[in-house]
Amino acid sequence: MAFSSGSGAGAPMAEINVTPLVDVMLVLLIIFMITAPLMQHKIRIDLPQATINQNPETPPDPIDLAIKEDGSLYWNDSAISDMELKAQLAVTAQRAPQPELQIRAEKATRYEIVAKVMADAKNQGMVKIGFVTTPAPRQ
C-alpha cells in the first residue's frame, strides 16, 4: 500500500498501484500466445502391438561342448574328434531354431584351442555360442 506524501493528515491512500500487476499479466499473455500454437503439434507414435502366441515354441536344449586340458573334445559328454565336431556343428547350424553351443573349457586349457573351436563353430554357421564356468568353491 502506498502512503500519502503530506497532503493529508498522514492517512494512508486507498488506491492500489496496479501497474506491476498489469505488467505481469501482459508478459503472461504474450507467453501463452506464443506457446499455444506449439501445443497443437501432434507427434505420431507407432506403439508395438501385443500378440498372444497360442503355441509357444520351446527352445531346444543347449549343446554342451567340453574342452579338456589336453585339447580333447566332448559333445554332450561323449568324445568327439575335430572332423566329427565340424560335421556335428554343420548339422546343428541347419536346425531351426538353432540351439545354443555352450563351451565348457577347463582352466588350464590353452586359449588357441578354444579360439579354434569358436572359429570352427562360426565357420559352420553357429550364431549362438556361450561359455559355461563353474563357480569358485566357497571357503
Secondary structure, 3 states (H helix, E strand, C coil): CCECCCCCCCCECCCCCCHHHHHHHHHHHHHHHHHHHHCCCCCCCCCCCCCCCCCCCCCCCCEEEEECCCCCEEECCEEECHHHHHHHHHHHHCCCCCCCEEEEECCCCCHHHHHHHHHHHHHHCCCCEEECCCCCCCC
